[in-house]
Amino acid sequence: MSVTLSSRLDGVVGGKTAGTLSRAFGMSTVGDLMAHYPRRYALRGELTPISSLPVGETVTIVAEVRAVNARHMRQRKGSILEVVIGDGDGTVSLTFFNQAWRQNELRVGRQGIFSGKVGEFKGHRQFAHPDYELFDDEDEARVSAQARQHLPIPIYPATSTVTSWQVKRVVDHVREVLGPVPDPLPEEFRRRHGLLDARTALDRIHAPDLIEHVEPARQTLRMHEAFVLQVALLQQRQFVRALSATSRHPGPLLARFDAELPFERTPDQVAVGDVIAQDLAGAWPMNRLVQGEVGSGKTLVALRAMLQVAESGGQSALIAPTEVLAAQHVRSIARMLGPDLAPELMPTLLTGQLPAAQRRKAALRAASGQARIVVGTHALLSESTTFADLGLVVVDEQHRFGVEQRETLRAKGTSPHVLVLTATPIPRTVAMTVFGDLDVSTIRTLPPGRPGISTFVAPLGERPAWFARVWERVAEEVALGRQAFVVCAAIDAETAGSDDADPAIAAAAEGRTRWGVVQVQDLLSRHPAFASVRVETLHGKLPTEQKDAVMQAFSRGEIDVLAATTVVEVGVDVPNASTMVILEADRFGVSQLHQLRGRVGRGSVPGLCLLVTEAPAGTPARARVEAVAGTGDGFRLAEIDVELRGEGDVLGDAQSGARSSLRLLRVVADADLIALARAEAERVLDDDPALLRHPGLAEALERRVGQQERAALAKN
């Protein structure tokens, strides 16, 4: 039988090995194994510096046996074998219990690859659960040593159950039996860019003759990833365009709404609105992402789209990430529609926390088509919610809403139009990689008359006295009749369950959090300047009715200072709020800080944002905070964020499809390569939509996108 990349692993390496690889790395096919690329390469002559090994990590190193000592245990029966290995720079000891036979092979002077979890005992490094593979026996080693001296040793990502050299053995065996590997890249394109053929690239990344062979192989395989991903996304886009949607044309409802608008729309709002109006009137479903700064009027753009759908009796569903936001959207939509249009369109709230009777009433309005605008949270996705004629799905704040959920909602209508709103600007390459099947529109200009926000860093490490000044400043604003937010990374610093500071960043932040909502409330209750100030708290653990009651009271001006976690991050709209204090600002991500800052300065009063931090100058944490203070441009911040955070987090998890298939491709660093791949993918699909003349590409798509990935992409 000929072995291909699509062959099942158990048929090639046996059930036991295949089972182990499946449990450790989720591999099921030969292609999965061949895409498990080495993490780095060691050279036989270059021993790993032991002194720099991190305690607690499982590591793989090249070293030499320095000393061997076997003895009997004092307390109980049995023997201990202690082996010291070194690298000319330090030593580490391995201990084996009741395995005296190992001293026959672990002789002083022998070299090999050793792995284990680094521990310390009485000040000496040691490997727990050591494992090793020695280089050839001395005699034949002399003969082959010269020949193999320069052969790089691939070090693979390993787990506690599967070592790097076990992976290498399986890979070597599979490479021997693997048949021809079809090339996904068009031949002319591959030659033009000096890339290797697919088989050579795989051989050279897994078994390079020279270390110089590795980079060209990586570059080729990186292009494979980018190209196959772009073709998949573009095919998905074609697929959506092949569906037929009900055309929705603008009419008198929209004209009445525009006539009543108390302000002029900004040029960007008009431009994006026109594009959406065209999309909605088209023959295939709209699939558009609108990104715009906090307060740039995305809700207005979405509402006008809903009115256009409502003309023909169609319904729109708006999904918000939280209950608080959903309730707020319904109120602001009713307010924007005004007393004439609101009763006609009947904006209806449908969330999981509504009392049963209310929820039944809301569900009935949606099912009968009486409510032409339905706003909710994930409750809109439940089995029991049905629509009479779902024409448009609007998803607010993309990054809180997975691919799966968008699809569930889409399934409730006959291929409805989809509009995704996000205030977190997405760097161009990420948009290309992740939302490559969506058309992207951007609203950059803010409505005129926004007074702007001044942002300052309060660095308590250098200026501890500023902490007192922060609270004086808040009291001064309240005295002027304005309101303030104080945002904390946790609900209670004593029990420090972070409510929703960025978990990756919070974990890296030094030590425990010191300020929770509870501590702030306590501090302000004893502060003389706050004696007559009304302070309330808001966080994710409160019952929904209470959260909503607090937000509404704050909106009505019955609360002066709201101490909260990041539940206020998105969409909360209180025009009279002028001040945002963020404690331990270094525990939040760049886009999170920018979102929070966007909660103030929304009315006619200028906004003030104080970023309080103890992060020392020059640290990455401090750089994040200073970046936010340095610019109010969310698009620039999105790029800075990517630069500061590096690759891994950019894709987040919304991108289940893209993420799981990217091994070598780095979304930001490889921006140019991705753009190149996209242009070529467009050319190939224009020329050969069914890929009949590109069998290698068709096969790579079939394999790589796999059935479940294809499902995930379709859900996008």
Buried (B, 14 or more C-beta within 10 A) or exposed (E): EEBBBEBEBBEBBEEEBBEBBBEBBEBBBBBBBBBBBBEEBBEBEEBBEBEEBEEEEBBBBBBBBBEBEBEEEEEEEEEBBBBBBBBEEBBBBBBBEEBBEBBEEBEEEBBBBBBBBBBEEEEEBBBEEBBBBBBBEEEEBEEEBEEEEEBBBBBBBBEEEBBBBBBBEBBEEBBEEBEEBBBBBBEEBBEEBEBBBBBBBBBBBBBBEEEEBBEBBBBBBBBBBBBBBBBBBBBBBEEBBEEEBBEBEBEEBBEBBEEEEEEEBBEBBEBBBEBBBEBBBBEBBBBBBBBBBBBBBBBBBBBBBBBBBBBEEBBBBBBBBBBBBBBBBBBBBBEBBEEEBBEEBBBBBBBEBBEEEEBEEBBEBBBEBEBBBBBBBBBBBEEEBEBBBBBBBBBBBBBBBBBEBBBBBBEBBBBBBBBBBBBBBBBBBBBBBBBBBBBBBBBBBBBEEBEEBEBBBBBBEEEEEBEEEBBEBBBEBBEEEBBBBBBBBBBBBEEBEBBBBBEEBBEEBEEEBBBBBBBBBEBBEEBEBBEEBBBBBBBBEBEBEEBBBBBBBBBEBEBBBBBBBBBBBBBBBBEBBBBBBBBBBBBBBBBBBBBBBBBBBBBEBBBBBBBBBBBEEEBEBBBBBBBBBBEBBBBEBBBBBBEBBEBEBBBBEBBBBBBEBBEBBBBBBBBEBBBBBBEBBEEBBEEBEEBEEBEBBBBBBEBBBBEEBBBBBBBB
